[in-house]
Amino acid sequence: MSTPSSPDRSGEAFIETSSIDEQGNVIDAPARPSIVPAPGMVVAGTYRVERELGRGGMGVVYRARDTWLDRTVALKLIVPTWDDMLAEQKLQHEAKALATLRDQHVVQVYAFGRHGSSYFFAMEYVEGRSLEAILDDYQQRKSLLPQHRALTILGRIADGLDAAHARGIVHRDVKPGNIVIEEDTGRPVLIDFGLAQQSTDPNPETIEGTPLYMAPEQAGFGAHGITVGPWSDLYALGCVAFQLLTGSTPYPMRNMVHLLQAHQRAPVPLASSVHPELAPFDAVLARALAKNPADRYPSCGAFARDLVRVGSPKAAAAPSSEAPPPSTRQPGESSLRPLRVLAVDDDPAFGKFAAKAAELALKGRSVRIRVARSGQAALDAAREEPPDLLLLDLDMPDLDGVDTLSHLRALPRGDHARVVVLSGRVGPQERWKFAVLGVREFVAKPIDLRRLVDTIDGIVERAGWGAAPTA
């Protein structure tokens, strides 16, 4: 959300009070009143500001502490550029609509109110990295995001968008910078609904969003009577999909005028023109990026399902012939659901060692532990019973740790599992490969039992597993 120092603004959000010069460059509007709460300042008598997280066209986001409920929140302060009751009522309606939205792949809004001349949203704080930052890492290494993981992320965000659209909410700024991959779980979360507005808004011609991902009707200021709506978010998701699969946005132009014109009139590029092996995706992406909203998919979910249909690998799709690993139940289980632990290692002795560490770390809790000797057996076990904690070996035949976790994350409740990667190689390369999968804990082999137990203890504390989970 920070403003780049480069004059290139094609990847940055802007609003209608910006203008464009003859060369196609954005001219900044007069600065809005600054919002600079000092750390320690309390907003609305409840939210103690800790530090700034980022800023954009609509305001500033801070990490804050809810002093009543003792939890960390993301606090967005918005300085209005309008001074009329209708606009204020619109923002209040938007806040109410967002507060009713409950989807694990959309950031949750807790509260909305006024603070002086500003408004604030208190939202779920998602600790992790933006998909934009992760893509930058891949670009620096001249590599592409693993296709299976890319399709999973797109599917999860599509689910979140469909849930928002069902409540009349249009995001209007879907892009990698507004998608966070949660640390510990790998859960993709769509954030920053600061540009969102209800799809029935009476003034939908506002040009708001990020030009690299902007639908033709958004880029054209509502030209030809086509307004911004859920179909515009679908187009933006199509741009994100094109980027995740090819490494480039559909129209990678630096000139703003040319970029907006390309979204409105230029032929839809083919993914296969960038990477020939992506030819199966051409028709699916072309439909999502159609100039006329009527020619696009009826929903984001329908688009994501077609992506998976043409792109999902067959390997690991069907259960293996190997029997699912047996579980062990600890004495004294409570009536709550046991904590599910899955240890995966092709060395059976080491798998049992990892399971023993889990027993020690989770002593006194209701626990069910399974040991799998291959990535495929782990996926079979996860289909049958999604794990809460995964102790995963990196170096395994057939499906290695990265492939195994990528497939597991795509399963129902696959974004739920916390993971510890166990490997003789724990360096920057390994950490980079697992970052998009939401892994923060690595333990090097040969493993010290005490260190592994301490690592699991840390996960238990962060996850709030003082008692066994109930669902």
N, C-alpha and C positions, 0 to 999 in steps of 0.2 A: 504493500500500500504506500510505500515511501515514494517520493517524487524523484525520478532519475535526474542526474545532473546533465545528461546529454540532451541536445535540443530535439531528438527524436521522441515524439509523444504518441506514436501509433499504438503503443501497448499500454497506455495509461488511461484511466477513466477520466472523463470530463463531462461537464454539464452545459446546459443551454446558454449560460452567461459567458462561455468562451466564444471566441470568433476565430476565423481562419483568414490568413492573408493570401495574396495572389499566388504565392509560391506553394500554398497548401500547408503552411505551418500554423500551429495553434498559437493564438495570441491570448495570453492569460487575462482573465477578467480582473478587475480591481480586487485586491485581497479582501477576503471576508474577515470579520472580527476574529482574532486569534483566540483559541481555547487552550490555555496553558495552566491546567490545575497542577499545583505542586504535589509531589509525593506526600502522602499523609493527609491530603485534603479529603473531606468526606462529602460526597454528593448525596443529596436527598436524605441526609441523616442516616444513611445505611451503608453506602459503598465507599470504602477507603481506597483512594487511588494509590497504586504501587509504582507503576511505570507505564510509559507509552509503548504501545505495540505497533502502531502504524497510523498513517493518515492518508486521506484521499479527498476527492472533490466534495464529499458530503459531510466531512467531519473528521474527528480524531478518535481512535480506539485505544483504550487503556486496559491494562490488567488491574483489577481491583479486588478487594475483599469484601464480601457481604458480611458485615459485622453481626447481623442478626442470625443468619443461618450458618455462619462459619464456613463459607465456601468461596472459592475463587471464581470470579466472573470476568467476562469481557464487557467493558463499559464503553458504549459508543456515544459521544456527545456530538450533537448536530446543531450548527448555527443556521437558523432559517434565513433565506434571502427574500422572504415574502413577509408581508405584514397585513394579513387578512384572515378573518375567521374561517373562511372556506378552506384555505390551505391547511390551517391548523387542524380542522376537523378531518381532513383527508389523512393527515399523518396519524391522528388518533385512530381512525378506522383501520389504517394499515397495521398499526401496532396491535390492535385487537385481533385482526386476522392472523398475524404472525404468531401471536400468543396461543392461538388454537391449534397451530400446526405441530403435530407430534410425529416425527419421523427420525430414525436414528442417523440418517444421512443428511439432515438439515439442522443447522445450529438452532438450538432451542432458545426462544425469547422468554425471559423470566418476568421482566417488568418494563414499564415505560412511564416517563414523567417529565416534568420540567425542572430545570436547574438554572435559575436566573433567567437570562434571555435565551438559553439553549434548551434543547430537548435531549433526553438520554434514553438509550435502550440498554438494559442489563441482560446479558445473554450468556449462554453456556460458554465456558472457556475450554477450547479444544487445544490441548498441548500437542504440538507436532510441527511438521514442515509443510509449506505450501507445495502443491504440485508444480507450480512454476519454478520454485527453487530446486526441486528434484529434477525437473526437465533440464534446467541449466547444468546440473551436474552431469547428466547423460550427454548433453551437447558438448561439454568440455572434454569428455572422454570419447567423443565421436561415436556414440552408441545410441541405440534406440531402447526405449522402455520395453521390457518383455511384453510381447503381444497379449499373452493370456492375462497378465496383470492389468494391462491397459483396458481390456474388454471388461474386466471385473469392476474397475473404477468407474468406467462409463455407465455400466449397468446400475451400480449403486446410486450414482448421482442422478441418473434418469428416474429411478424410483422416487428419490427425494423431490425432484422437479414435478413429477406427476402428482405427488401428494400436495405440493404447494398449489399447483394449477387447479386441483379439485376444490380448493378453498378460494379461488379467484385471485391468487397471488401470482404476479409475474416478477421474476427476479430482475431481468433486464441487464445483467452484467455477469453472465456465466463465462468464466475463463479460468485457466489454471491457477491464477493468483487468488481466486476465491474458492479454491478447493484445498482443504487441509487433509493430510494423511496423519491420523492420530498416532502419536507415539504410544508404543506398547501394544496396540491392537490392530493397527493398519486400517482402521475405519475411515473411509473417505467421507468428508463432511463439507457440504456447501455452506459457505459463510457469507457475511456481509450483504444483508438484504436492505442496506441503506438506500439503494437505488430502486428497490422493489416498489410496486404500487399495485393496487387492485386493478384487475383487467377491465373493470367497468369505469375506470377513471375518465372523467369527461374531457380531459385535455391530454390525450395520449401521444401527441405529436412531439413531445419533448425529446430532444436528442440526448439521451443519457446512456452511458455504457462505455465499452472499450472498442475502438474502431477495428482492431484486428479480428474481433469476434462478432461484429455488429450485423444484424439481419438487414436485408435490403430495405424493408419498410422502416427500420430504425435509422439506417444511414440516410434515407431519403426524406426525413422529417415527415413521415406519414404521407408521402406523395401518392397520388392516384387513389386516395381514399382508403389505403390499407393501413390499419392501425397496428400498434404493437400489442402483442398478446402472447399466450403460451407458445404459439408457433415461432415466435422470435427467440425464445429460450431454446427451442428445439434446434433452430439454425445455429445458434451459438454453440450448443453442445456438438453439433456436427463439425463446426470449426475446431473445437477441442479434440474431437475424435480424429480428425484429419491430422492434427499436430501430433497426437500421441502415436499414431501409426506410422507417420512419415518423417517426423522430426521437424516439420515446417508447417506454418499456418497456410491456409488455402491461398491467401494473397499477401505474401510477405513484402509489402511495399512500405517505404519510409515516407512518401509524400501523402499527406492526409487526404487531399482532394482526390488523388488517383485511387487511393485505397477505398474511400467511400463509393466512388464510381464503380470500382471493380465489384464490390458487393452487389451493386444494383444491376450491372450490365455485363460484366465479363463472364465468359463461359466458365462453368464449374470445372476446376482442374481434376485430373484423374490421379488417384493415389499411385496407380501403376506407372505413371510418368516419372515418379520419384523413385519408386522401388517396384520393378515389374512383378515381383511375387505377391504384391498386394492387389492384383487384378480382381480377385473375388470380391473385394470391398468396393469397387468402383461404383456399381449401381446403387448400393446401399447409401454410400456417402452422397452420391449425386441427388438422390431423393431428399435426404436431409437438408442439402444445401440448395434446393430449388429456389429460384427467384420468387416464384409465386407461392405464398403460403398454402394455397389449396393443393399444390402438388407435393407437399411434404408429408411426412408420416402423421397419423392422427394423434400420436402421443410420443413422448420421449421414450417410454417403455417399449413401444413397438419398434422404434429405431434401434434401441439397444439389443432387443431380442434378435433382430435381423443381423446385427453385427456379430453376435455370438453364433448364430446359425451358420454363417459363412466362414467364421474364423476360429471357432473352438477346435483345438486339437483333439483327436480321438483317443490319444494315449491318456490313461488315468480316468477315462470317462466311465468305464465299466468296472465293476468290482473284480478283484483278482480271485484266483482259485484258492489262495491262501486263506485259511480260517481267520476270522477276526480275533485279535489277541484277547486272552481272558483278562478279567479284571480282578483286582484284589480289594477287599473292603476292610477298612480298619475297624477294630473293636470299638464299641461304644458310640456307634453312629446315632446322630440325632434324627428327628423326624424331617429335618430340612434336607433338600437335595444334596448329596455328597459333592464335594469339590472334585472335578474330573481332571485327572492328570494323565497325559499320554507321553511316554518316553520312546523316542525313535532312534535306533542305532542298529546297524547291520551286525555289530558285535554283541551277541546276546549277554555276555558277561558285563559289558559296559552299560547296556540298557538297564540291567538289574541294578548296577551301581547308581545310575541316575535316578531310578525309582526309589532307591534307599534314601538318597538325598532329599527327595520330595517328602518321604515319610517323616524324616527328621524335622524338616522345616515346617511341616503342617501337622506336627504332633498335637493331639488333642482336638483336631478338627475331623469332621466326617469327610473321608477321602476315598475316592475310587481311582486306582492306578492301573494303567494298562501299559504293556511294553510291546512295541511293534519293531520288526526286524527289517523293514524296507519302507520306502516312501509310499508305495502302493498299499501296503498293509495299513499304514498310518491313515491314509485317505479312507480306506474301507471302515476303519474304526471310527473315524471322525464323522462319516455319514451316519453311522449307527448311533453314535453318542458324541456330540460336539465337545471337544475338550475346553476346559477353562485355562489350563496351563500345558504348554507344549515344550518338552525338553528335546531339542532337535539336533541330530548330528548333521554336519554340513556335507561330509564326504561319504556318499553312499552310491552303490552302483544303480544303474537305470535312472531313477528319479533322485537327484541330489537334494540337499536341504532347501535350496532356493526354489527349485521346481515343485517340491512337495508342498512348501508353504504357499506358493503362488496358487496352486490348485485348492489347497485347504481354505484359503481366504475367499475363494469363489463359492464355497459351500454355504448353505444356510447356517447362520450364526458363525460363519468363518471369521468375521471381524470381531468376534468375542474373545478369542484365545490370546492370552499373554504368552510370550515365547522367550526361551533362552536357547541361543545357538551354541553348540558345543563343537569345537574344532581345534585341530592342531594349527590351523591358520586363522589368526584373528588380527587382521590389519585393515588399512583404509579400503582396500578393494572389497573385502568381505562385508565391511560395514556399509559401503556404498550399495552393493547388490541387495542388501536386506532393507535399506532405508525405505523404499517404496512399499515394503511389506509391513512396516510398523514394528521393527525390531530395534530395541535399544540395549538389550543385555546379551553379552558374549562372554563365554568362559573358555579359556584355552586349555587344550589337552597337553600333557597329562593333567587331569583335573584334581585339584585339592578339594576334598569333601567339604571342608569348612567354608571355603569360598563359595561353592555352589549352594550350600545351605543358606549362606548370608544373602546371596543373589536372589534366591527364591523368597526369602524373608522380605526383601525390599519390594518385590512384586506384590506380595500379600498385603503389605502396608499401603502401597499406592492404589491397589485395586479395592481396598476396603473389605478384604476377606477375613475380617475378624471372626465372622460366623460364616458358615457355608452358604453359598448362593441359593436362592429359592426358585430360580427359573432357568 
